[in-house]
Amino acid sequence: MTGKTTTAVAGAAAVTAAPGAPAASDSGDAAGCADAREMMPADKRDEALKRLARASGQVQGITRMVQEGRHCTDVLQQIAAVQKALDGVGTIVLRNYLQRCVTTAIESGDPLIYDELMRVFSRYR
């Protein structure tokens, strides 16, 4: 066992990092958000993690439904529920990103934040 964790983000490859290490970003971090542990307040992080755990359970349920040969419309209904759950997590993360990272970068005069914002919006809308 190496003590490493893997983090997956929608639309991105999995990233392997040592425990407690900040998550890597393919677009670079905006000013003020270099440390992943400080990027999101604990209450928002807990809310996002709770929603992700629920979505994970739903995905496991969908797997069982497919294995059992459940009706396609039932499976599709559950897939839609998982997508909504992930959209909810995305909303929490995006709002935090805008409030903390983007605001800090704009206030510090970081001209690259606009390019980063365009990448984020084009990828995750």
C-alpha positions, 0 to 999 in steps of 0.5 A: 500500500503506497498511502496515495489517493486518487481523485477523479473530476468529471471530464478530467483524468484521475490524479494520484497524490499523497494524503493531505497533498493539494490536488493537482489542476490541469489549468493551474490555480488562481491566485489565492487557491494554491492550497486545496485544503484551504479552497473550500470552507469545511461546511461547504466541503462537508456538504459536497462530500455528503452529496457525493457519497449519496451519488456514489450510492445511487451509482452502485444501485444503478449497477445492481439494477443493470445486473438484475435486468431492471427495466430501462426506464427505471435505470434511466430515471436513476441515472437522471437522479445521479446527474442532478446530484452531481450538478448540485455538487458542481454548483457548490464547487463553482460558487466557492470557486467564484467567491474565493479563488476568482475574487482573490485573483481579480483583487490581486490583479491576476490577468490569467484568471479570465483565461482560466474562467473561460476554460472552466465555463466552457468545460463545466457548463 
